[in-house]
Amino acid sequence: MSAAFDTINRTKLLEILGDIIDEDELRIIRFLLSETTIDVKINGANDPMPFTTNIGTPQRDSLSPVLFIVYLEHALRDIRPVQNDKQEPVPVEIIYADDIDFIGKKDADVNSIEKTLKTHCLKVNVNKTEHTSVRKDSEDCQPT
C-alpha cells in the first residue's frame, strides 16, 4: 500500500475503536490524534512550514502501527467475502505491516481490492503489486 499511515480516516478509526476499547482508552487515543501537525519543507527550505492535519496517524509514534493494524483489519473484513470462495482451507491473506499477500485457488481481483480499500482511504501501490501463480501440475512441485 502507499502512504498507508498518512491516509487513515481518523473518524472511521475512532468508530472502529469505539467498538473494541473502553471510553477512557478511546479518550486517550482521541487526544493523541488531535492537533497533529506536519512539518513540510518546500524546495529544501531551512524553516519547515507546519500545518494541522486531521487524517493519518503520527509518524514515529509507537501507537501508530497498532492503530493502522486495527484499521486495516476492518478494511480487510470488507474484502474477504469477495476474495474467498468459502471452500479454501488456507487464509485469504498474509499481512506484514502495510504489505498484504492474498492467497487462493483463484487470482485475487486486484481491482475489487483496490476499490474496497479506497473506501477506507487506503491506496494500493500499483507499482509494487505482483502476481505469482504456483501450480500443482508443474514438474517442480510434483511429490517425489
Disulfide bonds with the S-S distance in Angstrom:
none
